[in-house]
């Protein structure tokens, strides 16, 4: 079934989970599992991508649709583009 893990969360995160629990009429534990699973899945996709795995192999290993892998990787590319732009701005501002 699974492993029980007790965690202490910052008040901000706990408050968010409680609010989402009320909005979705689900127990806080179900909401927490959903967000943890989403975060870990994204981290695994990125980890496998950095190791050079193909999109289809990442999809198979993590058991998520190819579209989900592509969505996460496209956001990663967007964040990378933002970082590059910020670096260019910083570099250009030090040149003047």
MDTraj code that builds the backbone (N, CA, C; nanometers):
import mdtraj as md
import numpy as np

residues = "UNK UNK UNK UNK UNK UNK UNK UNK UNK UNK UNK UNK UNK UNK UNK UNK UNK UNK UNK UNK UNK UNK UNK UNK UNK UNK UNK UNK UNK UNK UNK UNK UNK UNK UNK UNK UNK UNK UNK UNK UNK UNK UNK UNK UNK UNK UNK UNK UNK UNK UNK UNK UNK UNK UNK UNK UNK UNK UNK UNK UNK UNK UNK UNK UNK UNK UNK UNK UNK UNK UNK UNK UNK UNK UNK UNK UNK UNK UNK UNK UNK UNK UNK UNK UNK UNK UNK UNK UNK UNK UNK UNK UNK UNK UNK UNK".split()
xyz = np.array([
    [0.0833, -0.1190, 0.0000],
    [0.0000, 0.0000, 0.0000],
    [0.0867, 0.1239, 0.0000],
    [0.1747, 0.1382, 0.0962],
    [0.2588, 0.2562, 0.1032],
    [0.3270, 0.2634, 0.2383],
    [0.4033, 0.3689, 0.2557],
    [0.4764, 0.3914, 0.3784],
    [0.4265, 0.5190, 0.4435],
    [0.4000, 0.5139, 0.5726],
    [0.3609, 0.6341, 0.6457],
    [0.4844, 0.7156, 0.6778],
    [0.4764, 0.8443, 0.6505],
    [0.5856, 0.9361, 0.6812],
    [0.5253, 1.0572, 0.7506],
    [0.5765, 1.0885, 0.8664],
    [0.5314, 1.2073, 0.9386],
    [0.6241, 1.3230, 0.9060],
    [0.5662, 1.4365, 0.8705],
    [0.6457, 1.5537, 0.8393],
    [0.5863, 1.6755, 0.9096],
    [0.6731, 1.7686, 0.9412],
    [0.6293, 1.8970, 0.9933],
    [0.6469, 1.9983, 0.8814],
    [0.5384, 2.0693, 0.8515],
    [0.5395, 2.1641, 0.7410],
    [0.5343, 2.3066, 0.7924],
    [0.5931, 2.3982, 0.7169],
    [0.5796, 2.5393, 0.7542],
    [0.4313, 2.5792, 0.7524],
    [0.3957, 2.6753, 0.8355],
    [0.2562, 2.7182, 0.8467],
    [0.1967, 2.7597, 0.7130],
    [0.2748, 2.8263, 0.6302],
    [0.2252, 2.8716, 0.5007],
    [0.1794, 2.7533, 0.4154],
    [0.2602, 2.6483, 0.4102],
    [0.2269, 2.5301, 0.3304],
    [0.1097, 2.4551, 0.3924],
    [0.1120, 2.4381, 0.5222],
    [0.0019, 2.3684, 0.5900],
    [-0.1296, 2.4430, 0.5685],
    [-0.1264, 2.5735, 0.5764],
    [-0.2466, 2.6530, 0.5538],
    [-0.2993, 2.6359, 0.4123],
    [-0.2087, 2.6337, 0.3169],
    [-0.2479, 2.6136, 0.1775],
    [-0.3146, 2.4776, 0.1606],
    [-0.2540, 2.3732, 0.2171],
    [-0.3105, 2.2392, 0.2060],
    [-0.4481, 2.2313, 0.2712],
    [-0.4647, 2.2967, 0.3847],
    [-0.5959, 2.2981, 0.4517],
    [-0.7000, 2.3669, 0.3644],
    [-0.6620, 2.4784, 0.3039],
    [-0.7553, 2.5509, 0.2169],
    [-0.7943, 2.4648, 0.0968],
    [-0.6958, 2.4019, 0.0329],
    [-0.7241, 2.3161, -0.0826],
    [-0.8103, 2.1961, -0.0417],
    [-0.7886, 2.1465, 0.0787],
    [-0.8669, 2.0350, 0.1307],
    [-1.0146, 2.0732, 0.1385],
    [-1.0420, 2.1908, 0.1878],
    [-1.1811, 2.2374, 0.1981],
    [-1.2399, 2.2623, 0.0593],
    [-1.1612, 2.3223, -0.0295],
    [-1.2092, 2.3526, -0.1648],
    [-1.2416, 2.2261, -0.2439],
    [-1.1612, 2.1227, -0.2268],
    [-1.1769, 2.0008, -0.3055],
    [-1.2511, 1.8907, -0.2304],
    [-1.2924, 1.9192, -0.1079],
    [-1.3661, 1.8215, -0.0259],
    [-1.2901, 1.6898, -0.0141],
    [-1.1616, 1.7018, 0.0116],
    [-1.0746, 1.5854, 0.0290],
    [-0.9960, 1.6011, 0.1579],
    [-0.9535, 1.4897, 0.2174],
    [-0.8689, 1.5001, 0.3370],
    [-0.7362, 1.5692, 0.3053],
    [-0.6807, 1.6347, 0.4042],
    [-0.5521, 1.7023, 0.3858],
    [-0.4462, 1.6030, 0.3385],
    [-0.4506, 1.4813, 0.3898],
    [-0.3508, 1.3817, 0.3495],
    [-0.3579, 1.3531, 0.1995],
    [-0.4776, 1.3483, 0.1423],
    [-0.4918, 1.3236, -0.0019],
    [-0.4358, 1.4404, -0.0820],
    [-0.4617, 1.5614, -0.0354],
    [-0.4097, 1.6805, -0.1031],
    [-0.2574, 1.6811, -0.0952],
    [-0.2028, 1.6524, 0.0232],
    [-0.0569, 1.6503, 0.0403],
    [0.0057, 1.5449, -0.0510],
    [-0.0552, 1.4257, -0.0578],
    [-0.0028, 1.3202, -0.1463],
    [-0.0020, 1.3658, -0.2918],
    [-0.1088, 1.4338, -0.3320],
    [-0.1185, 1.4806, -0.4706],
    [-0.0037, 1.5758, -0.5033],
    [0.0210, 1.6724, -0.4146],
    [0.1265, 1.7702, -0.4420],
    [0.2661, 1.7091, -0.4307],
    [0.2848, 1.6190, -0.3369],
    [0.4149, 1.5520, -0.3251],
    [0.4409, 1.4674, -0.4495],
    [0.3407, 1.3925, -0.4928],
    [0.3568, 1.3085, -0.6121],
    [0.3885, 1.3941, -0.7341],
    [0.3201, 1.5057, -0.7480],
    [0.3448, 1.5947, -0.8622],
    [0.4889, 1.6466, -0.8589],
    [0.5330, 1.6909, -0.7426],
    [0.6681, 1.7456, -0.7299],
    [0.7763, 1.6414, -0.7538],
    [0.7575, 1.5236, -0.6972],
    [0.8573, 1.4177, -0.7143],
    [0.8612, 1.3720, -0.8599],
    [0.7448, 1.3617, -0.9220],
    [0.7403, 1.3236, -1.0634],
    [0.8184, 1.4231, -1.1482],
    [0.7968, 1.5514, -1.1235],
    [0.8696, 1.6538, -1.1993],
    [1.0196, 1.6451, -1.1751],
    [1.0589, 1.6233, -1.0517],
    [1.2016, 1.6103, -1.0205],
    [1.2624, 1.4892, -1.0903],
    [1.1891, 1.3781, -1.0932],
    [1.2396, 1.2590, -1.1614],
    [1.2526, 1.2819, -1.3114],
    [1.1550, 1.3511, -1.3698],
    [1.1621, 1.3812, -1.5128],
    [1.2877, 1.4624, -1.5423],
    [1.3125, 1.5623, -1.4621],
    [1.4307, 1.6471, -1.4824],
    [1.5585, 1.5673, -1.4605],
    [1.5595, 1.4839, -1.3570],
    [1.6780, 1.4027, -1.3270],
    [1.7108, 1.3092, -1.4434],
    [1.6094, 1.2399, -1.4949],
    [1.6325, 1.1499, -1.6076],
    [1.6736, 1.2273, -1.7331],
    [1.6153, 1.3437, -1.7528],
    [1.6520, 1.4275, -1.8677],
    [1.7995, 1.4673, -1.8599],
    [1.8448, 1.5056, -1.7425],
    [1.9845, 1.5456, -1.7233],
    [2.0790, 1.4280, -1.7464],
    [2.0299, 1.3063, -1.7227],
    [2.1116, 1.1873, -1.7463],
    [2.1118, 1.1472, -1.8935],
    [2.0311, 1.2171, -1.9751],
    [2.0304, 1.1909, -2.1181],
    [1.9256, 1.0919, -2.1660],
    [1.8311, 1.0584, -2.0817],
    [1.7263, 0.9660, -2.1225],
    [1.6364, 1.0323, -2.2267],
    [1.5833, 0.9527, -2.3189],
    [1.4896, 1.0040, -2.4185],
    [1.3542, 1.0308, -2.3515],
    [1.2737, 1.1102, -2.4177],
    [1.1418, 1.1422, -2.3630],
    [1.0585, 1.0157, -2.3451],
    [1.0633, 0.9260, -2.4432],
    [0.9837, 0.8033, -2.4319],
    [1.0344, 0.7140, -2.3184],
    [1.1649, 0.7106, -2.2992],
    [1.2204, 0.6277, -2.1903],
    [1.1853, 0.6874, -2.0545],
    [1.1885, 0.8195, -2.0431],
    [1.1479, 0.8851, -1.9178],
    [1.0026, 0.8502, -1.8895],
    [0.9191, 0.8610, -1.9918],
    [0.7772, 0.8305, -1.9782],
    [0.7556, 0.6874, -1.9283],
    [0.8280, 0.5943, -1.9859],
    [0.8162, 0.4534, -1.9459],
    [0.8651, 0.4311, -1.8032],
    [0.9800, 0.4886, -1.7696],
    [1.0390, 0.4658, -1.6369],
    [0.9536, 0.5217, -1.5237],
    [0.8924, 0.6369, -1.5482],
    [0.8161, 0.7030, -1.4423],
    [0.6671, 0.6706, -1.4519],
    [0.6277, 0.6084, -1.5624],
    [0.4883, 0.5715, -1.5865],
    [0.3975, 0.6944, -1.5915],
    [0.4395, 0.7904, -1.6748],
    [0.3580, 0.9087, -1.7016],
    [0.3484, 0.9247, -1.8534],
    [0.2446, 0.9923, -1.9003],
    [0.2320, 1.0119, -2.0446],
    [0.3464, 1.0962, -2.1008],
    [0.3789, 1.0722, -2.2272],
    [0.4833, 1.1484, -2.2962],
    [0.4508, 1.2977, -2.2896],
    [0.3228, 1.3316, -2.3023],
    [0.2821, 1.4728, -2.2983],
    [0.3205, 1.5379, -2.1659],
    [0.3110, 1.4644, -2.0568],
    [0.3481, 1.5183, -1.9246],
    [0.4981, 1.5447, -1.9199],
    [0.5766, 1.4528, -1.9722],
    [0.7228, 1.4707, -1.9756],
    [0.7562, 1.5948, -2.0566],
    [0.6933, 1.6082, -2.1718],
    [0.7210, 1.7225, -2.2583],
    [0.6798, 1.8542, -2.1925],
    [0.5679, 1.8529, -2.1200],
    [0.5228, 1.9739, -2.0503],
    [0.6259, 2.0187, -1.9466],
    [0.6738, 1.9237, -1.8666],
    [0.7727, 1.9569, -1.7632],
    [0.9016, 2.0070, -1.8271],
    [0.9465, 1.9400, -1.9314],
    [1.0714, 1.9801, -1.9964],
    [1.0574, 2.1147, -2.0672],
    [0.9394, 2.1449, -2.1202],
    [0.9202, 2.2757, -2.1847],
    [0.9260, 2.3872, -2.0814],
    [0.8704, 2.3625, -1.9621],
    [0.8807, 2.4626, -1.8553],
    [1.0251, 2.4786, -1.8107],
    [1.0991, 2.3690, -1.8095],
    [1.2406, 2.3747, -1.7735],
    [1.3165, 2.4607, -1.8737],
    [1.2865, 2.4434, -2.0030],
    [1.3498, 2.5245, -2.1072],
    [1.3123, 2.6709, -2.0928],
    [1.1855, 2.6997, -2.0590],
    [1.1418, 2.8381, -2.0403],
    [1.2170, 2.9024, -1.9244],
    [1.2319, 2.8277, -1.8141],
    [1.3054, 2.8800, -1.6993],
    [1.4505, 2.9048, -1.7357],
    [1.5078, 2.8150, -1.8162],
    [1.6455, 2.8308, -1.8603],
    [1.6601, 2.9566, -1.9452],
    [1.5613, 2.9814, -2.0329],
    [1.5640, 3.1020, -2.1157],
    [1.5570, 3.2276, -2.0299],
    [1.4756, 3.2238, -1.9248],
    [1.4659, 3.3384, -1.8344],
    [1.5992, 3.3611, -1.7646],
    [1.6617, 3.2532, -1.7177],
    [1.7923, 3.2646, -1.6525],
    [1.8956, 3.3242, -1.7474],
    [1.8953, 3.2780, -1.8736],
    [1.9899, 3.3301, -1.9717],
    [1.9669, 3.4792, -1.9942],
    [1.8397, 3.5190, -2.0023],
    [1.8067, 3.6600, -2.0226],
    [1.8533, 3.7430, -1.9049],
    [1.8323, 3.6930, -1.7838],
    [1.8773, 3.7659, -1.6647],
    [2.0290, 3.7788, -1.6626],
    [2.0981, 3.6721, -1.7022],
    [2.2443, 3.6777, -1.7077],
    [2.2903, 3.7805, -1.8098],
    [2.2225, 3.7865, -1.9243],
    [2.2574, 3.8847, -2.0271],
    [2.2356, 4.0268, -1.9759],
    [2.1259, 4.0473, -1.9061],
    [2.0971, 4.1801, -1.8506],
    [2.2044, 4.2197, -1.7497],
    [2.2391, 4.1246, -1.6605],
    [2.3428, 4.1526, -1.5618],
    [2.4756, 4.1816, -1.6299],
    [2.5095, 4.1025, -1.7308],
    [2.6353, 4.1202, -1.8023],
    [2.6392, 4.2561, -1.8725],
    [2.5304, 4.2914, -1.9372],
    [2.5233, 4.4186, -2.0087],
    [2.5271, 4.5385, -1.9132],
    [2.4706, 4.5219, -1.7953],
    [2.4703, 4.6333, -1.7006],
    [2.6092, 4.6557, -1.6395],
    [2.6914, 4.5503, -1.6332],
    [2.8269, 4.5673, -1.5806],
    [2.9222, 4.6220, -1.6859],
    [2.8835, 4.6084, -1.8145],
    [2.9671, 4.6601, -1.9228],
    [2.9604, 4.8126, -1.9312],
    [2.8507, 4.8704, -1.8870],
    [2.8362, 5.0153, -1.9026],
    [2.8928, 5.0952, -1.7901],
])
top = md.Topology()
chain = top.add_chain()
for i, resn in enumerate(residues, 1):
    res = top.add_residue(resn, chain, resSeq=i)
    for name in ("N", "CA", "C"):
        top.add_atom(name, md.element.get_by_symbol(name[0]), res)
traj = md.Trajectory(xyz[None], top)
